[in-house]
Amino acid sequence: MKLLKPALLAAVMALPLATPAAYAETPPELLVVAQNIDDIVAIDPAQAYEFTSGELVTNTYDRLVQYDAEDTTVLAPGLATAWEIDAEAKTILFTLRDGVTFQSGNPLRAEDVVFSFARVVDLNLTPAFILTQLGWTPENVREMVTAEGNTVTVRYDGDFSPAFVMNVLAARPASVVDELTVMEHEMDGDMGNAWLNANTAGSGPFSLAAFRPAELIRMDANPDYFNGGPAIEGVIIRHVAEAATQQLLLESGDVDIARNLTPDQIASLDGDGVRVETFPQAAVHFLSFNQAVDSLTPPAFWEAARYLVDYEGMTSSIIAGQMEVHQAFWPEGFPGALTDTPYTYDPERAREILEEAGVELPITVTLEVINAAPFTDMAQSIQASFAEAGINFEILPGTGSQVITKYRERSHEAMLLYWGPDFMDPHSNAKAFAYNSNNDQDAYAATTTWRNSWAVPEEMNEMTIAALVEPDPAAREEIYLDLQRRVQESSPIVIMFQASYQVAMSDAVSGYVNGATSDFVFYRLVEKS
């Protein structure tokens, strides 16, 4: 595979945003993407928890088992080629793949797997809960995960089905990092966290060549990747927040893919050398209310809010082709999803609910929203429809990272956001939307319930745990359906839509894979003709 010439690379990195006609063709060996990437807070696999950072981690790291570009519905061998599950002993023995090297040139060792898992648990950053579900703690993780030769033994403590455990080990924080390289860059006991938030140390199909927050990501292909080297030499993702600019860049040939076009822009594409592909997504979009704000705590307020969203109005206009009405926390298309949509826009019914409950009106609420399409348009629609019942939203737009940071701090009033599963099991979303065992301010949990200060009824907490350990698949599915109904009927979280993702791209591009979650965005199979 040819190396990218420095002069050519410099030209690509300097592509102008304001004058797209100045450069009308992307290099044939590079994929150039226009995308809003300002949601990134961290790219260390032990900390990365945003959508764009998930895409970066997936393309630069591997896991023992993983969903791959060739079929995103199949859990396939990754760094492990075989495994033996002893369900009674709660142990899985993994045999590692031979010949894998990290981007540093260091060979993959079983010790790297132990280090990677223990590092996530020790650092205890946002996604650590995914692994600590298995009963791992800083005190025991090096006993629960052990290395011998080219095998790794994983033990877990809990009444989980093996399928649940395998899905956990296929999740983002289970990405395997190069221990020797990472620890060379340790500072003040951070286990390389600061360095890994600007670099990568993985074995994936790409390595990170450049990362400038809210500006640019560049990944170089790994020609020796165990599952086949990428057909292209690299990917450049340019931060372009404005959808109109993305369209101009795509139509002028300055980028190959535009990731954030509005429905109107999608409809206006003339089809000359450009096409649109639609990818069903697992993300559910919701409006939530912080229960630390007294005026937002009455259940009647939650119920009325469900009748104040103009679901059909939005899906037929501002989010047409991007979202479909969906009112349950587990996305349609996955086993156990509740597909009932009992709520429609009915401001008269909402006013009746508020009046009968004696809710004092009007109420003024600040609404945090990501300052990008289609979220600002959705916020304006919600502002208009809620005003019909005396609920007045003051919209506060911010970058993705600003909005998400406020959400994690519980410093918002109302929030317009979206949520995707952390791993492909219903428990991932059930824990996020129907479980909160400790609502204390200092008991941080990466869930929508805790972030909205909602002390979930104990019965729902117990149901969430019961579903997790239920061995019978049919019985487990029934519990999840019941949980979804309860959240749908009475919670401060109004689930409105499920995403459908439209990506506009040059006809010269093939092989782009955009699965149901951000962890399933793959560039390895992309070719340019």
BELDATA-V914584 format. One line per field, one symbol per residue. ss: DSSP state (~ for helix, > for strand, _ for the rest). psi: psi as a letter, one per 30 degrees, with the letter a starting at -180 (. if undefined). A space follows every 50 residues. Layout:
ss=???
psi=???
//
This chain:
ss=_____~~~~~~~~______~~~_______>>>>>>_______________ ~~~~~~~~~~____>>>>__>>>>>>>__>>>>>>>____>>>>>>____ >_____>__~~~~~~~~~~~~~~____~~~~~________~~~~>>>>__ >>>>>______~~~~~~~~__~~~____~~~~~~________~~~~____ _____>>>>>>>___>>>>>>____________>>>>>>___~~~~~~~~ ~_____>>____~~~~~~_____>>>>>>>>>>>>>>>>____~~~__~~ ~~~~~~____~~~~~_______>>>_____________________~~~~ ~~~~~~______>>>>>>>>____~~~~~~~~~~~~~___>>>>>>>>_~ ~~~~~~~~~____>>>>>>______~~~~~~~~~_____________~~~ ~______~~~~~~~~~~~~___~~~~~~~~~~~~~~~~~___>>>>>>>> >>>>>>__>>__>>___~~~>>____>>_
psi=kkkkkeeeeeeefgklefifffjgklkffkkkkkkjggfkelfkfffkgl eeeeeeeeffllleklklefjffkjlkcfkfllkkjeefhkkjkklklgk llfffkkklefeeeeeeeeeeeehaegffeeffggklfffefffjlkjbg lkkkkljlikleeeeeeefglefgkkljeeeeffgkkhgghgeeefgfll hagafllkfkjjkgekkkkkkjfgkfgkklflflkkjkjjekeeeeeeee ffgflfkkfhkleeeeffkffjgklkkkjklfkkklklkkgfjefgfkfe eeeeefggkieeeefgdfgkffllkkglfkkkfkkgkkgkifkljieeee eeeeeefgkkllkkkkjkkkilkgeeeeeeeeeeefffggjjkjkjllle eeeeeeeffhgldlkjalklkflikffeeeeefgkjfjgkeghkkileee fghjjkkeeeeeeeeeeefjfjeeeeeeeeeeeeeeeeeilgjjkelkkk kkkklkffklgkkjaflffgjkfegklk.
//
